[in-house]
Amino acid sequence: MRVIKNVLICGLGAVGSIYADKIQTFDAGSLRVLVDKERLERYSENPVIFNGKELNLKYVLPDDNNFKADLIIIATKYDGLSEVIDNMENFVGKDTVILALLNGVTSEKIIAEKYGRDKLLYSYFIGHSAIRTGRNVTHDNVNTIVYGSENSDDFENVQRVKEYFERAGINYKIPEDIIHSLWLKYMLNVSANQTTAILGLTFGEMLSNDKCMDFAINIMKEVQSVAKAEGVRNTDIMIEETIEHLRTMIPEGKTSMLQDVEAGRKTEVDMFAGTVIRLGVKHGIATPYNKIIKEMIEIIHKSQELKRKAQTPAVV
């Protein structure tokens, strides 16, 4: 079995920082982080600070050609995926395995269009949300990479990643049905991230508010319907599973989308509600709750845009 040694991380946000820190500690010489020129300058002058420690990492630019990755971990936001797919080309070898820890259910299909399905394993991050403030990232070390494949031909790559994660001390889980698990995480994101982003609620506040949970469950039902139409198995238990997982979150914790709204960053609403709406159209399924929530988050985006313009000094 081909051993994984060299790792490329794409994205140094809340999730990417967690694994950059872990792999840097395990074997700093084998890790590279893909950046553009602007980020190279920024990170070189002001490194990301993870749990109080500066991450002094080795960076590569898209046109570098002296490093091939055995494993690529993509940890960007959805709107940065297409750029990463182009920028990582020089680092993909014949036996490279790609894990995309993005939220959503479409990233693997998008990546496969360029690099082929044989290099990809389905994957996602699950755990407590990291808190990002400027260049400071704090996290309580509750994190797991869930990954796997529905294809028996991918068994060797699944085992290669497992062996590497065990050496590097990275928490992982390989579920029996990775597609069901992937959609379960998606249901959690679509219902909790978007609802809390609009209402400004922590996990605890969301769970203790019956009206909010009724609203979130209606969103879950739309995800459940499109998942069933897409061929996902055991969709009948997905809502109960999602609520149970919500109850494991830190009550005072905030979803990543709420953090994005509070920081004035662009959210992943198109990948969450937008995907549900598009799949609803594809299968003839009504998705009124996701349509409403998408409109509301886009109103927040517009309001933030107008505030930024109002604060920008006029050029005379």
Backbone bond lengths (Angstrom), bond angles and torsions (degrees), N, CA, C in turn:
res aa  C-N    CA-C-N  psi(-1)  N-CA   C-N-CA  omega(-1)  CA-C   N-CA-C  phi
1 M - - - 1.468 - - 1.526 109.53 -
2 R 1.332 117.14 132.45 1.456 122.03 -178.77 1.528 110.10 -71.92
3 V 1.321 116.11 122.81 1.458 121.32 -175.07 1.527 110.37 -81.04
4 I 1.336 116.01 137.71 1.463 121.27 175.39 1.520 109.04 -83.13
5 K 1.319 115.91 128.66 1.467 121.24 176.38 1.526 110.47 -127.50
6 N 1.329 116.71 -61.39 1.466 120.60 -175.82 1.524 111.49 -79.95
7 V 1.325 115.65 131.87 1.472 121.59 -177.07 1.522 109.80 -127.18
8 L 1.324 115.42 135.71 1.469 122.48 174.29 1.520 108.27 -114.77
9 I 1.329 116.50 127.50 1.461 121.66 174.45 1.522 108.42 -106.71
10 C 1.323 115.59 130.62 1.463 122.48 177.65 1.524 107.85 -112.86
11 G 1.316 116.85 108.08 1.457 120.76 -178.08 1.509 110.85 110.00
12 L 1.325 117.26 119.48 1.458 121.60 -176.99 1.529 110.61 -120.43
13 G 1.331 114.85 43.13 1.455 120.58 176.26 1.516 111.19 -89.52
14 A 1.319 116.02 -147.45 1.459 121.23 -174.51 1.526 112.77 -61.79
15 V 1.347 117.86 -39.49 1.466 120.41 -179.50 1.527 111.49 -86.37
16 G 1.332 117.29 -45.24 1.456 120.33 -179.34 1.517 112.39 -58.01
17 S 1.328 117.44 -35.88 1.466 121.09 -179.72 1.524 111.69 -64.28
18 I 1.328 116.82 -35.72 1.461 120.42 179.42 1.522 110.41 -58.46
19 Y 1.335 116.15 -47.55 1.460 119.81 -175.12 1.524 112.52 -83.18
20 A 1.321 117.84 -25.56 1.458 119.81 171.57 1.523 109.67 -63.12
21 D 1.320 116.65 -42.54 1.463 121.07 178.92 1.529 110.90 -63.95
22 K 1.329 117.32 -45.60 1.468 120.61 -177.92 1.535 111.71 -64.73
23 I 1.322 116.88 -45.45 1.465 120.25 -176.32 1.529 110.39 -74.07
24 Q 1.327 117.29 -35.68 1.460 120.96 175.00 1.529 110.24 -58.64
25 T 1.319 116.49 -42.41 1.463 121.12 179.04 1.525 111.18 -67.20
26 F 1.319 116.90 -37.83 1.471 121.61 -178.13 1.522 111.98 -73.42
27 D 1.329 117.96 -49.60 1.462 121.42 -175.70 1.525 108.80 -159.36
28 A 1.324 115.96 84.92 1.468 120.72 -174.06 1.524 112.42 -61.15
29 G 1.320 117.24 -32.78 1.452 120.23 -176.44 1.509 114.46 -68.46
30 S 1.334 116.99 -20.59 1.469 120.89 -176.49 1.520 113.13 -94.17
31 L 1.347 117.39 -2.85 1.465 121.17 -173.27 1.520 111.60 -105.33
32 R 1.335 114.97 136.52 1.456 121.50 169.44 1.528 107.77 -131.61
33 V 1.336 115.23 151.11 1.461 121.66 176.83 1.524 107.47 -119.77
34 L 1.323 116.24 125.73 1.464 121.71 -178.19 1.523 110.20 -82.32
35 V 1.329 115.73 127.02 1.469 121.13 179.92 1.523 109.16 -139.06
36 D 1.333 116.07 167.68 1.452 120.79 168.87 1.535 108.00 -97.08
37 K 1.326 117.38 178.59 1.464 120.38 -174.56 1.528 112.30 -63.86
38 E 1.333 115.79 -38.01 1.470 118.82 -179.61 1.525 110.74 -64.82
39 R 1.328 116.90 -43.64 1.466 119.57 179.71 1.525 111.28 -70.72
40 L 1.326 117.88 -34.52 1.462 120.13 177.52 1.525 110.43 -58.36
41 E 1.317 115.91 -44.99 1.459 120.07 178.99 1.526 111.05 -65.17
42 R 1.327 115.15 -43.81 1.469 119.09 -177.60 1.526 111.60 -65.83
43 Y 1.344 117.17 -48.43 1.463 120.23 -177.89 1.521 112.10 -69.22
44 S 1.328 117.30 -31.01 1.460 119.89 178.96 1.524 110.47 -68.12
45 E 1.333 116.51 -39.42 1.460 120.57 -179.73 1.523 112.07 -81.29
46 N 1.329 116.03 -36.65 1.476 120.79 -177.30 1.529 109.06 -135.44
47 P 1.328 117.69 82.38 1.474 120.37 -177.14 1.527 111.71 -60.04
48 V 1.323 115.12 153.05 1.460 120.55 172.19 1.524 108.21 -60.58
49 I 1.318 115.85 137.04 1.463 121.06 177.17 1.523 107.83 -106.16
50 F 1.329 116.70 113.27 1.459 121.80 -177.02 1.524 109.15 -108.44
51 N 1.333 115.65 117.82 1.469 121.55 -176.95 1.526 111.68 48.42
52 G 1.334 114.88 43.56 1.458 120.71 175.31 1.514 115.23 84.73
53 K 1.335 118.58 -0.45 1.469 121.83 -176.85 1.523 109.78 -117.86
54 E 1.330 116.81 130.26 1.451 120.50 177.25 1.526 110.79 -67.40
55 L 1.332 116.14 134.70 1.457 121.30 175.95 1.529 108.51 -94.31
56 N 1.309 115.57 96.99 1.463 120.95 178.25 1.524 107.70 -91.36
57 L 1.326 115.41 91.98 1.457 122.52 -169.06 1.525 111.27 -104.97
58 K 1.320 115.33 164.47 1.457 121.51 173.88 1.528 107.97 -94.41
59 Y 1.334 115.96 122.11 1.458 121.47 -175.21 1.527 110.95 -105.84
60 V 1.323 115.82 151.93 1.458 121.63 172.64 1.520 108.81 -129.53
61 L 1.341 114.67 146.38 1.455 121.58 175.51 1.533 109.42 -95.82
62 P 1.317 118.25 158.66 1.468 120.59 -176.44 1.525 114.67 -54.84
63 D 1.339 118.05 -30.84 1.459 119.13 -176.99 1.528 113.68 -90.65
64 D 1.334 118.08 1.17 1.463 120.05 173.70 1.527 109.42 -66.30
65 N 1.316 116.65 146.18 1.470 118.78 -177.62 1.519 113.54 -137.31
66 N 1.353 116.15 24.81 1.465 119.27 -178.25 1.525 112.97 -112.16
67 F 1.329 116.43 23.33 1.467 120.37 -179.87 1.519 108.96 -145.94
68 K 1.322 116.87 127.15 1.463 122.33 173.20 1.523 108.82 -115.84
69 A 1.304 116.01 133.00 1.465 120.86 -176.14 1.522 110.78 -95.85
70 D 1.329 115.21 134.60 1.465 120.35 170.16 1.526 109.99 -79.34
71 L 1.335 115.34 -29.97 1.464 121.91 179.63 1.516 108.77 -137.98
72 I 1.324 116.36 130.16 1.466 121.92 173.71 1.521 108.56 -114.88
73 I 1.330 115.74 125.72 1.466 122.09 177.16 1.518 107.73 -109.94
74 I 1.335 116.30 113.53 1.466 121.58 178.76 1.521 108.14 -95.18
75 A 1.340 115.74 119.58 1.461 120.54 -176.37 1.526 110.98 -131.56
76 T 1.325 115.64 36.89 1.458 120.41 177.20 1.526 110.29 -86.82
77 K 1.318 115.87 175.28 1.452 120.57 166.18 1.531 108.25 -79.04
78 Y 1.321 116.25 164.04 1.466 121.52 -175.33 1.527 111.92 -59.07
79 D 1.330 117.24 -38.02 1.465 118.64 -176.14 1.530 112.49 -72.65
80 G 1.329 117.52 -7.87 1.460 120.42 175.96 1.515 113.56 -101.59
81 L 1.333 117.23 2.04 1.459 120.56 -173.29 1.522 112.77 -65.27
82 S 1.323 117.70 -46.87 1.468 119.72 -175.77 1.523 111.10 -61.96
83 E 1.328 117.29 -37.69 1.465 120.97 178.00 1.526 110.37 -64.94
84 V 1.320 116.94 -43.63 1.466 120.99 179.84 1.526 110.83 -63.36
85 I 1.329 117.05 -42.37 1.470 120.45 179.74 1.526 110.69 -56.01
86 D 1.321 116.92 -41.11 1.464 120.84 177.79 1.527 111.51 -72.13
87 N 1.323 116.52 -43.68 1.462 120.91 -172.11 1.528 114.65 -72.65
88 M 1.327 118.13 -21.65 1.468 119.85 -176.12 1.526 113.15 -91.38
89 E 1.310 118.24 2.68 1.466 122.08 -172.15 1.522 113.02 -55.88
90 N 1.332 118.06 -42.18 1.463 121.21 -177.08 1.523 113.74 -65.88
91 F 1.322 117.22 -15.19 1.461 120.97 -172.81 1.528 112.91 -104.86
92 V 1.327 116.42 0.35 1.462 122.08 -179.40 1.531 108.99 -92.01
93 G 1.332 115.67 121.47 1.452 121.28 177.63 1.511 111.70 -106.42
94 K 1.322 116.17 -175.99 1.464 121.47 -176.70 1.532 111.78 -62.04
95 D 1.345 117.06 -35.22 1.463 120.88 -174.68 1.528 113.38 -110.46
96 T 1.329 116.86 16.76 1.467 120.40 -179.36 1.527 111.19 -66.10
97 V 1.340 115.94 137.61 1.464 122.55 172.58 1.526 107.88 -106.05
98 I 1.326 116.61 136.75 1.463 121.60 -178.52 1.529 110.22 -116.79
99 L 1.323 115.72 127.58 1.466 122.83 172.54 1.522 107.75 -117.31
100 A 1.317 117.20 125.69 1.466 121.73 178.44 1.526 108.21 -109.96
101 L 1.326 116.37 107.26 1.466 121.16 -176.25 1.520 112.38 -87.93
102 L 1.319 116.47 29.48 1.460 121.06 179.63 1.528 110.00 -75.71
103 N 1.315 115.08 153.67 1.452 119.02 168.33 1.527 108.69 -70.26
104 G 1.319 117.19 154.13 1.458 119.41 175.78 1.515 113.22 108.25
105 V 1.332 115.35 -178.38 1.471 121.28 -173.73 1.530 111.98 -128.89
106 T 1.327 117.16 16.88 1.462 119.36 -174.59 1.528 114.21 -121.49
107 S 1.334 118.25 -11.40 1.469 119.68 -170.86 1.520 112.56 -65.06
108 E 1.340 118.00 -38.69 1.474 119.75 -179.20 1.528 111.46 -62.14
109 K 1.312 116.41 -39.96 1.464 120.11 179.39 1.533 110.39 -65.00
110 I 1.314 116.74 -39.34 1.468 121.13 -179.98 1.531 110.39 -66.37
111 I 1.328 116.96 -44.54 1.473 121.08 -179.30 1.526 110.35 -66.46
112 A 1.326 116.88 -38.90 1.466 121.10 -178.19 1.517 112.63 -62.96
113 E 1.320 117.30 -26.44 1.465 120.30 178.89 1.524 111.81 -59.99
114 K 1.335 117.17 -28.90 1.468 120.28 179.38 1.524 112.76 -100.96
115 Y 1.338 117.13 -40.65 1.465 119.50 -170.46 1.525 114.57 -107.74
116 G 1.328 117.20 -5.15 1.457 119.64 177.95 1.515 112.37 91.03
117 R 1.305 115.83 146.79 1.462 121.79 -177.70 1.535 112.31 -67.46
118 D 1.339 118.17 -26.44 1.463 121.04 -173.90 1.528 113.04 -68.55
119 K 1.326 118.90 -18.50 1.459 121.31 -179.72 1.529 112.82 -90.86
120 L 1.310 116.89 -9.08 1.458 121.35 -171.25 1.515 113.34 -103.76
121 L 1.327 115.23 139.96 1.450 122.20 165.46 1.532 107.30 -118.37
122 Y 1.327 117.18 142.26 1.464 120.02 174.97 1.529 108.05 -67.81
123 S 1.321 116.27 138.97 1.463 118.75 -177.23 1.521 111.05 -159.48
124 Y 1.332 114.67 159.95 1.463 120.74 171.95 1.513 108.99 -162.07
125 F 1.316 115.05 163.44 1.465 123.13 178.05 1.525 108.75 -97.33
126 I 1.306 116.05 136.60 1.461 120.29 173.39 1.528 108.04 -134.85
127 G 1.304 116.78 139.83 1.461 120.32 -179.63 1.508 110.04 157.75
128 H 1.308 115.64 -168.16 1.456 119.83 177.39 1.523 109.13 -77.98
129 S 1.313 116.09 144.94 1.456 120.86 -178.94 1.522 110.70 -65.79
130 A 1.330 115.51 135.01 1.459 119.86 169.80 1.528 107.98 -76.37
131 I 1.315 115.81 150.84 1.463 121.22 178.03 1.517 108.06 -105.76
132 R 1.336 116.52 120.82 1.457 121.15 -179.11 1.515 109.31 -113.54
133 T 1.330 116.24 122.66 1.454 122.63 176.26 1.521 107.44 -130.63
134 G 1.336 115.74 106.81 1.457 118.46 -174.95 1.519 110.01 62.47
135 R 1.334 116.82 -125.04 1.474 119.63 178.57 1.527 112.56 -95.88
136 N 1.323 116.59 4.76 1.459 121.15 179.41 1.531 111.02 -95.08
137 V 1.333 116.24 127.75 1.464 122.48 176.36 1.519 107.83 -122.84
138 T 1.329 116.10 128.33 1.463 120.12 176.31 1.524 109.12 -121.81
139 H 1.325 115.52 141.12 1.459 120.44 -178.12 1.522 109.14 -151.65
140 D 1.345 116.12 146.27 1.462 120.64 -174.97 1.527 113.41 -92.83
141 N 1.325 117.87 10.87 1.467 124.66 176.90 1.525 113.44 70.63
142 V 1.326 118.05 18.71 1.464 120.67 170.77 1.524 106.54 -93.98
143 N 1.331 115.98 100.45 1.463 120.57 -173.80 1.512 110.35 -158.41
144 T 1.326 115.38 144.98 1.463 121.62 178.64 1.517 108.75 -147.87
145 I 1.326 116.02 138.67 1.460 120.66 169.04 1.523 107.42 -96.15
146 V 1.323 115.57 117.71 1.465 121.49 176.18 1.520 106.68 -96.93
147 Y 1.329 116.81 127.75 1.462 118.09 -176.74 1.524 110.13 -152.25
148 G 1.330 115.15 169.97 1.454 120.34 179.03 1.515 110.50 158.84
149 S 1.320 115.28 -166.25 1.455 121.53 -179.36 1.512 109.75 -152.08
150 E 1.321 115.77 150.34 1.457 121.11 173.64 1.526 110.34 -89.50
151 N 1.326 116.78 0.02 1.464 122.92 -174.09 1.531 109.58 -110.59
152 S 1.314 117.49 120.82 1.465 120.99 -178.88 1.523 112.55 -63.50
153 D 1.323 117.57 -21.35 1.466 120.86 178.27 1.524 111.90 -65.81
154 D 1.336 117.19 -18.41 1.467 121.49 -178.49 1.526 112.82 -90.33
155 F 1.332 118.12 7.18 1.465 121.51 -173.68 1.529 111.59 -56.48
156 E 1.340 117.24 -43.89 1.466 119.02 -177.68 1.517 111.33 -62.62
157 N 1.333 117.70 -42.66 1.462 119.91 179.13 1.524 112.03 -65.77
158 V 1.326 117.00 -36.60 1.467 120.75 175.31 1.526 109.51 -59.59
159 Q 1.330 116.81 -44.25 1.464 121.19 -179.11 1.526 111.74 -69.88
160 R 1.325 117.62 -37.06 1.463 120.71 178.34 1.529 110.64 -61.00
161 V 1.339 115.93 -45.17 1.465 120.14 179.86 1.526 110.23 -66.57
162 K 1.325 117.17 -41.22 1.475 121.37 178.40 1.520 110.54 -57.96
163 E 1.323 116.98 -46.33 1.458 121.38 -178.59 1.527 110.76 -63.19
164 Y 1.341 116.48 -40.21 1.462 119.74 178.66 1.526 111.41 -67.16
165 F 1.321 117.42 -45.91 1.456 120.79 -179.75 1.525 111.11 -59.59
166 E 1.314 117.82 -37.77 1.461 120.07 179.27 1.526 111.01 -67.77
167 R 1.330 117.28 -38.82 1.467 119.87 177.21 1.522 111.19 -66.90
168 A 1.331 116.58 -39.23 1.461 121.25 -174.91 1.525 113.31 -85.22
169 G 1.333 118.05 -6.71 1.461 120.82 -179.04 1.513 113.89 73.14
170 I 1.336 116.10 33.82 1.466 121.45 179.59 1.524 109.09 -99.10
171 N 1.319 116.50 126.13 1.465 120.70 178.99 1.520 110.06 -67.34
172 Y 1.322 116.74 136.81 1.460 120.40 -179.14 1.529 109.89 -146.46
173 K 1.313 114.22 162.79 1.463 121.42 174.25 1.520 107.51 -145.40
174 I 1.328 116.10 136.04 1.460 121.52 177.47 1.536 106.95 -116.97
175 P 1.331 118.25 96.75 1.468 120.33 -176.33 1.523 111.60 -74.75
176 E 1.324 115.21 160.11 1.464 120.08 177.42 1.525 110.96 -65.17
177 D 1.324 116.89 -36.76 1.461 121.81 -178.36 1.518 108.58 -125.72
178 I 1.328 116.99 90.54 1.464 121.10 -175.53 1.526 111.44 -66.35
179 I 1.329 118.37 -30.41 1.472 119.69 -179.35 1.529 110.04 -68.15
180 H 1.334 116.65 -43.48 1.473 120.13 175.75 1.528 109.94 -60.02
181 S 1.329 116.86 -44.80 1.466 120.97 -179.22 1.517 111.70 -63.19
182 L 1.332 116.59 -40.13 1.462 121.18 179.58 1.526 110.82 -62.25
183 W 1.322 116.17 -44.07 1.460 120.28 179.07 1.533 111.55 -70.41
184 L 1.316 116.85 -28.54 1.462 120.34 176.39 1.529 110.14 -64.79
185 K 1.333 116.36 -44.46 1.469 120.28 176.51 1.531 109.80 -63.38
186 Y 1.319 115.97 -38.48 1.464 120.05 179.54 1.526 110.75 -63.78
187 M 1.323 117.33 -42.87 1.467 120.78 177.26 1.524 110.64 -59.63
188 L 1.323 116.91 -41.55 1.464 121.01 178.03 1.525 110.81 -60.79
189 N 1.338 116.18 -46.84 1.461 120.14 -179.70 1.516 112.72 -64.09
190 V 1.330 116.76 -46.77 1.463 120.41 -176.27 1.526 110.91 -63.71
191 S 1.321 116.66 -39.32 1.473 119.68 -176.19 1.520 112.76 -83.50
192 A 1.331 117.86 -43.99 1.472 120.12 -174.18 1.519 112.75 -87.58
193 N 1.339 117.84 -47.62 1.463 119.48 -177.37 1.516 112.30 -58.77
194 Q 1.323 115.70 -48.08 1.462 119.17 -174.90 1.521 111.69 -70.28
195 T 1.320 116.96 -42.95 1.463 120.67 -178.97 1.526 111.17 -62.63
196 T 1.343 116.46 -47.14 1.471 119.11 -178.78 1.531 111.48 -69.14
197 A 1.336 116.93 -30.85 1.466 119.62 179.69 1.522 111.08 -64.59
198 I 1.315 116.57 -38.03 1.464 120.92 179.78 1.523 111.56 -75.03
199 L 1.337 115.41 -42.21 1.460 119.62 -172.86 1.523 113.93 -92.84
200 G 1.332 117.51 -10.47 1.458 120.54 178.83 1.509 113.68 69.96
201 L 1.333 116.70 37.19 1.462 121.30 -175.23 1.520 112.25 -105.57
202 T 1.323 116.19 146.40 1.461 121.23 169.18 1.532 108.34 -78.27
203 F 1.335 116.18 172.89 1.468 119.46 176.76 1.531 110.81 -59.55
204 G 1.319 116.58 -43.36 1.458 119.97 -178.80 1.511 112.49 -63.58
205 E 1.340 116.70 -41.96 1.461 120.89 179.25 1.523 110.94 -65.94
206 M 1.312 116.97 -37.47 1.460 120.88 178.09 1.534 110.74 -63.94
207 L 1.331 116.16 -47.98 1.466 120.69 -176.08 1.526 112.69 -67.74
208 S 1.321 117.21 -29.43 1.467 119.81 -177.82 1.516 113.13 -86.02
209 N 1.336 116.53 -4.87 1.464 121.39 -177.49 1.533 108.88 -104.43
210 D 1.343 116.26 104.78 1.471 120.26 -175.42 1.526 112.20 -59.89
211 K 1.321 117.48 -39.56 1.467 120.11 -179.43 1.526 110.81 -65.31
212 C 1.316 116.06 -39.77 1.463 120.13 178.51 1.527 110.42 -64.82
213 M 1.341 116.99 -42.66 1.463 119.93 -179.32 1.528 111.39 -67.28
214 D 1.332 117.22 -35.73 1.475 119.62 175.84 1.524 110.19 -61.05
215 F 1.328 115.96 -41.45 1.462 121.31 178.67 1.534 110.40 -64.54
216 A 1.329 116.17 -46.10 1.467 121.03 -179.29 1.528 111.44 -62.77
217 I 1.324 116.94 -37.90 1.473 120.45 179.90 1.528 110.68 -66.26
218 N 1.326 117.34 -35.90 1.469 119.48 175.39 1.527 111.54 -63.73
219 I 1.330 116.51 -35.56 1.464 120.32 174.34 1.529 109.72 -65.62
220 M 1.338 116.24 -43.16 1.468 120.81 178.27 1.526 111.72 -59.04
221 K 1.317 116.79 -38.31 1.467 120.01 -178.90 1.526 111.50 -63.06
222 E 1.329 116.61 -35.71 1.466 119.52 177.36 1.527 110.68 -67.36
223 V 1.345 116.94 -41.75 1.465 120.62 176.14 1.527 110.00 -62.34
224 Q 1.307 116.47 -42.49 1.471 121.84 179.22 1.529 110.65 -58.36
225 S 1.310 117.44 -43.06 1.462 121.47 -177.97 1.525 111.81 -66.09
226 V 1.345 117.00 -44.04 1.463 118.29 -179.21 1.528 110.62 -72.88
227 A 1.330 117.49 -31.79 1.470 120.40 176.90 1.521 110.36 -63.11
228 K 1.315 116.79 -44.30 1.465 120.76 178.62 1.526 110.47 -61.74
229 A 1.328 116.50 -41.76 1.468 120.90 179.26 1.524 111.68 -65.86
230 E 1.344 116.68 -28.07 1.466 121.78 179.06 1.530 112.20 -82.98
231 G 1.339 116.63 -1.98 1.455 119.81 176.42 1.517 115.55 93.79
232 V 1.333 117.44 11.05 1.459 120.86 177.77 1.522 109.12 -69.68
233 R 1.324 116.49 137.38 1.465 121.30 -178.43 1.527 111.41 -86.50
234 N 1.323 115.69 155.02 1.473 123.47 173.68 1.531 112.90 57.16
235 T 1.319 116.48 40.01 1.465 119.75 179.30 1.532 112.13 -68.80
236 D 1.329 117.85 -19.37 1.463 120.84 -177.16 1.527 112.81 -65.29
237 I 1.326 118.07 -22.01 1.468 119.81 -178.50 1.532 112.47 -103.24
238 M 1.319 117.80 2.91 1.460 120.58 -172.41 1.525 113.46 -66.88
239 I 1.328 117.96 -38.83 1.466 119.92 -177.95 1.523 110.46 -66.45
240 E 1.318 116.72 -44.99 1.466 120.47 178.27 1.532 110.47 -61.03
241 E 1.343 116.67 -42.20 1.460 120.37 178.86 1.524 111.63 -63.15
242 T 1.330 116.79 -40.42 1.459 121.10 -178.94 1.523 111.23 -65.52
243 I 1.322 117.30 -43.72 1.471 120.93 179.13 1.528 110.26 -63.55
244 E 1.334 116.51 -40.68 1.466 119.77 178.12 1.524 110.65 -61.28
245 H 1.330 116.73 -40.63 1.467 118.89 179.53 1.522 111.12 -68.26
246 L 1.321 117.56 -38.96 1.458 120.20 177.32 1.528 111.21 -56.35
247 R 1.311 116.03 -35.90 1.473 120.73 -178.96 1.519 113.16 -69.77
248 T 1.335 117.45 -12.82 1.472 120.12 178.15 1.527 112.05 -89.33
249 M 1.320 117.19 -8.23 1.466 120.10 -176.39 1.533 110.66 -77.37
250 I 1.326 116.15 153.09 1.461 121.25 177.38 1.534 108.67 -62.77
251 P 1.334 119.21 124.80 1.474 120.95 -175.93 1.525 114.05 -53.29
252 E 1.335 116.67 -37.89 1.473 118.98 -178.10 1.533 112.06 -87.74
253 G 1.325 117.37 1.11 1.456 121.02 -179.40 1.519 112.70 -71.17
254 K 1.335 115.14 153.80 1.460 121.54 179.18 1.520 109.82 -118.34
255 T 1.331 116.33 142.50 1.457 120.17 176.00 1.528 109.96 -66.73
256 S 1.341 115.42 158.41 1.468 119.51 179.19 1.518 111.62 -62.54
257 M 1.340 117.55 -33.23 1.459 119.49 -179.32 1.521 111.03 -70.58
258 L 1.317 117.76 -37.83 1.465 119.77 175.75 1.528 109.82 -63.20
259 Q 1.333 116.93 -40.78 1.469 119.73 176.87 1.527 110.77 -61.80
260 D 1.333 116.94 -39.09 1.466 120.44 178.17 1.523 111.03 -63.06
261 V 1.336 116.58 -44.56 1.466 120.51 179.73 1.522 110.31 -62.58
262 E 1.327 116.97 -44.95 1.466 120.67 -178.33 1.531 111.53 -64.59
263 A 1.336 116.76 -30.44 1.467 120.88 -179.51 1.523 112.30 -90.70
264 G 1.345 116.89 -1.83 1.455 120.20 -179.27 1.514 113.79 74.81
265 R 1.354 116.48 20.54 1.460 120.15 178.94 1.526 110.98 -89.63
266 K 1.326 115.57 158.39 1.451 121.13 175.71 1.529 109.43 -66.07
267 T 1.313 117.63 138.83 1.464 121.32 -179.71 1.527 111.04 -96.46
268 E 1.330 115.74 176.74 1.459 122.28 179.59 1.531 111.78 -99.36
269 V 1.328 116.65 32.87 1.461 120.55 -175.16 1.527 112.39 -60.47
270 D 1.319 117.77 -34.97 1.467 118.51 -179.11 1.520 111.55 -67.01
271 M 1.328 116.26 -34.92 1.457 119.76 178.77 1.530 111.32 -76.70
272 F 1.323 118.10 -28.56 1.461 121.78 178.45 1.537 110.00 -84.17
273 A 1.323 117.05 -87.83 1.465 120.62 -178.15 1.522 111.60 -61.70
274 G 1.328 116.45 -38.78 1.466 119.25 -177.79 1.512 112.97 -58.88
275 T 1.344 116.67 -42.60 1.467 120.12 179.16 1.523 111.21 -66.95
276 V 1.343 116.84 -41.66 1.466 120.01 177.94 1.532 110.26 -59.41
277 I 1.317 116.37 -44.16 1.474 120.80 -179.71 1.522 110.49 -62.39
278 R 1.336 116.96 -45.36 1.477 120.24 -179.09 1.526 111.63 -64.80
279 L 1.323 117.06 -40.18 1.465 119.68 177.73 1.527 110.78 -69.49
280 G 1.339 116.38 -32.79 1.455 119.48 175.38 1.516 111.41 -61.64
281 V 1.327 116.69 -43.46 1.469 121.21 176.96 1.525 109.91 -62.20
282 K 1.312 116.53 -44.17 1.468 121.90 -179.33 1.525 111.49 -57.27
283 H 1.335 117.24 -41.09 1.458 121.16 -174.26 1.527 113.66 -104.06
284 G 1.330 118.35 4.44 1.455 120.96 -179.17 1.511 113.51 69.27
285 I 1.335 116.82 35.83 1.468 122.72 -178.63 1.532 109.24 -110.39
286 A 1.314 117.00 129.84 1.468 121.46 178.89 1.532 110.10 -71.73
287 T 1.334 116.38 137.27 1.474 120.82 179.44 1.531 110.12 -133.83
288 P 1.340 118.30 57.89 1.470 120.36 -174.79 1.523 114.06 -64.35
289 Y 1.333 117.99 -35.37 1.466 119.27 -178.35 1.521 111.06 -67.30
290 N 1.322 116.89 -41.85 1.461 119.31 178.49 1.530 111.61 -69.03
291 K 1.324 117.27 -32.14 1.462 119.35 176.06 1.530 110.88 -64.93
292 I 1.326 115.94 -42.33 1.470 119.81 178.84 1.519 110.85 -63.93
293 I 1.339 115.60 -46.89 1.466 119.25 -175.53 1.527 111.09 -67.05
294 K 1.329 116.92 -34.01 1.471 119.89 177.25 1.525 110.31 -64.99
295 E 1.334 116.74 -43.58 1.456 120.43 178.15 1.532 111.07 -61.03
296 M 1.314 116.81 -41.57 1.465 120.41 -176.95 1.528 111.29 -67.06
297 I 1.318 117.30 -41.79 1.468 119.81 179.49 1.521 110.35 -68.79
298 E 1.325 117.46 -35.97 1.463 119.67 176.69 1.529 111.36 -66.89
299 I 1.336 116.93 -30.34 1.471 120.48 173.32 1.529 109.94 -64.64
300 I 1.340 116.64 -41.19 1.471 120.85 176.69 1.518 110.07 -60.87
301 H 1.346 117.18 -45.16 1.465 121.05 177.49 1.531 110.76 -56.82
302 K 1.321 116.02 -46.33 1.466 120.15 -177.88 1.522 110.93 -64.48
303 S 1.316 116.42 -40.78 1.461 120.55 178.95 1.527 110.75 -62.06
304 Q 1.332 116.39 -41.83 1.464 120.14 178.91 1.524 111.58 -66.36
305 E 1.330 115.70 -38.11 1.468 120.70 177.65 1.523 110.82 -61.90
306 L 1.326 116.04 -44.17 1.469 120.33 -179.83 1.529 111.17 -65.06
307 K 1.326 116.99 -37.25 1.465 120.26 178.50 1.520 110.81 -66.22
308 R 1.353 116.50 -41.00 1.462 119.52 178.71 1.532 111.09 -62.78
309 K 1.326 116.26 -41.06 1.475 120.47 179.18 1.528 111.06 -64.80
310 A 1.334 115.74 -38.86 1.462 119.99 -179.57 1.526 111.56 -67.19
311 Q 1.354 116.07 -28.60 1.465 120.50 -178.24 1.519 112.68 -87.59
312 T 1.341 117.02 -9.75 1.461 120.92 -178.42 1.531 109.06 -82.93
313 P 1.347 116.96 122.93 1.482 119.26 -178.91 1.527 111.10 -62.16
314 A 1.272 116.64 141.30 1.468 121.40 177.81 1.515 109.80 -71.53
315 V 1.339 115.77 140.87 1.465 121.61 178.71 1.533 108.24 -88.99
316 V 1.317 116.56 122.09 1.477 121.34 -177.89 1.516 109.77 -99.18
